[in-house]
Amino acid sequence: MWKPLLFLVGVAALAGPVVAQENPDGARAIRLRRQIEDRFAARVQEALGLDDHQALQLREVVGTYFVKRRTLEAEERKIRQGLAGELRPGVAANKDHVAQLTDQLLDNKVRYVQTYQDEVKELGTFLDPVQRAQFLIMRERLLDQIRRAQERAQDSSDVAAPPRRRLLRP
């Protein structure tokens, strides 16, 4: 969870004043993200018994790999868009291009997983195995909480939206 939060704080630092001027809710969301990140960082530092230097190293490593994964996610979206364009119903797909995009998609997924392996290896340069495991578990728990909250928000917005009515034409 550190990764998304660290990235959001970075973006918030750059975009905060602009968002605050344009959208008061955006500024509120940025403040909330910062609070979540700060609380999580404090919990991690305390739970893992990290000194300030280790906590800083953790932030840097996690932030670096967060950016790498966001880049890979953006690449995946582009690849999927390309596949969607090729696989439109009623339009003959270019088989060579589909094969190329499929290979790119799989390569991208392998690189994405590799970022986690590389991150854990780098964390091992200043965290012991128990600290690494504790951090990974804490991050996964936080990510699960965020996913559940997003699902609840999505479910409530789906329920709140009135059903669409079809207009019958004579």
C-alpha positions, 0 to 999 in steps of 0.5 A: 500500500505504501506504493500507491500512497507514496505516489499519490503524495508525490502527485499531491505535492505537485498538483495539490494547489491546482486541484485545491483551486479547481476542486475542493473535493480533490484537495480533501482527497489529497489530504486524506491520502496524506493522512493514510500514508503518514499513519501507515508509515508510522505503523510500519516503522513502529511494528518493524522497529525501524530507525529513521534511516531504515524508514527513509530507505523503505519509502524510497524503495517502495516509491521507486517500484510503485512508479515502475509498476504504474508505468507497466500498468499504463503500458498494459492499458495501451496493449489492451486497447490495441487488442480491443481494437483488433478484436472488434465484433464484425471486423476481421482481426490482423492475426499477426498484430494480435499475436504481437500484442498478446506476446507484449501483454504476457511480457508486460505481466512477467515484468510486473511480477519481476518488480515485486521480486526485485523490490523484495530483494532490495528491501532485503538489503536493509530489512531482515527476513521477518521485517520484510514479511511483516511489511508485505503482510501489512501492505497486503492487508491495507490494500485489501481494506482499500479494495473492499472500500472501493467495492463498497463505494462502487456498490453503493453508487450502483444502487444509488443510480436510478435504473435506465429506462428504455423508451419505446418508440411507436 
